[in-house]
Amino acid sequence: MRFMVIIKADADSEAGVMPGEQLLSEMGRYNEELVKAGVMLAGEGLHPSSKGVRVRFDGATRTVIDGPFAETKELIAGFWLWQVRSKEEAIEWLKRCPTPMANGCEVELRQVFEAADFGAEFTPELQAQEDRLRQQIAAQTCAGSA
């Protein structure tokens, strides 16, 4: 099972305040544990929403909306993508995480859809396409790190 771990933004992260050396060190050690255990697939911090945009889709119309965005508590400051055996395992790993924000925060855990979750609508042809795309992404990732 894959899970996305979503670190919610706060006023500091939205102001572009970078974490201190102590938190960076703690997170580095934690990320090493995740990697050694085969749990971490990806993980990154995000720039503040003032540097982002949203694209609104309405039929054929696309509207670009520049950040920053209101409701800081609904914004994302960073994420991990984990591979674990169960939701309970993901929760146990998450409970071991250093506190990501200086003033406390809320971290959201969401399961990622797998091919089987889509049922019969996800035809063998669509599954084959998905497999090809994943293989291409893996090859690009390997080529990019060489």
N, C-alpha and C positions, 0 to 999 in steps of 0.2 A: 504494500500500500504506500502510496505517496501522499505526503501532506505538505501544504504550504503553511509556513509559520509567518505571520504578518505582524511586524512591529509597528504599532501605531505611532504617529507623529505627536509631538508636543510643541509648545511655543518655542523652545530652544532649537529643536531640529528644524522647524519652519523658519527660524531666524538664521539658520546656517551655522549654528554653534556646533563645533566639532567635538567629539568625545575626547576626554583626557587620556593620558598615557596609561593610567591604571585600568580604566575600562577597556581600552584597546588591548592591553596585555591579558586581562581576564577573558575577553572574548576570543582572543587568539588561542589561549589554552583550551577553552570550551570548543572552538571550531576544530582544533586538533583531535580532541576526544571524539567528536562527531565523525570526522573523516576516518580515524583509525577504526571506529566501530562500523564503518560502511554505511552510515546513516545520511551524511550530508551529500547531496547532489549538487547544490548551488547555494549561494548566500551572498547578499550584497546590501549595502546601504544606498539610499536614494537621496539625490539632491532635493532641496526644498521645493514645494509646489510653485514658488515664484519663478523657477526656471523651467517649469513644465507647461504643457498645454493639454487641453481636452478637445476631442473632436466629437461633436454631436452629429449623429446620424438620423436623418429624417427622410425616408424614401431615398431619392437620388441626391439629396442635398447634404453637403458636408460643411459644418461650421466649426472653425477653429476658435477656441476660447483660451486666451492666455491666462496663466496663473498670476498671482497666487489665488488659492481657493479658500473659501470660508470653511468653518467647521473643522478646525485643526484635528479634533479627536477622531474624525472620520478619514483622515489622510494616512498614508503609509510612509514610514521613514526607512523601512528596510524589510528584508525577507530572507527566509531560508526555504529550500526545497529539500525535504527529507524522504528517505525510503526506509520504512519500518514495517514490522509484522502486524501492528495493530494500533488503533487509536490510543489505547492505554500505554503502549510503549512510547508513542510520540509525546503523550502528556508527561510521562516520567522524565524523558529527556528535557522537555521544556521546563519542568520544575527545577532542573539543575542549572538552568541558564543564569548567568549573572544578570542583575537588573539592568536592562538596556538603556534606561533613561534616568538621569540624576534625580528627578522628582517622582519616581515611580511611574508605572505605565501599565497598559493593558496589552497583551499579546494574543492575537487570534490564531487559532489552529483550524485549518480547513482541508478536508480530504480532496485530492485531485481525482477527477474522473478517469477511469480506465476504460479501455475499449469495450469490455463486457457490460459496462454500465449503460451503454446506449441501446442495447437490445438488437432486434432484427433490423432496425433502420440502418444500423452500421453494417452494411453489406460486406461480403468478402472482398469486393473490389475496393471499397472505401478502406477496409482494414489493410489491404495490400498497399494502397497509396500511403496510408499512415506509417506503415512499416518502412517504406522507401524513404519517406521524409525524415523519420527518426534516424535511419542509417546515414542519410546525407548530413544531418546535423552533427551526428557523432564524428563523421569523417572530417567535417569542417572544424570541429572543436579540436580534434587531434592534430590536424594540419596547422591550425592557428597557434598551438602551444609548442610546435616543433621549432 
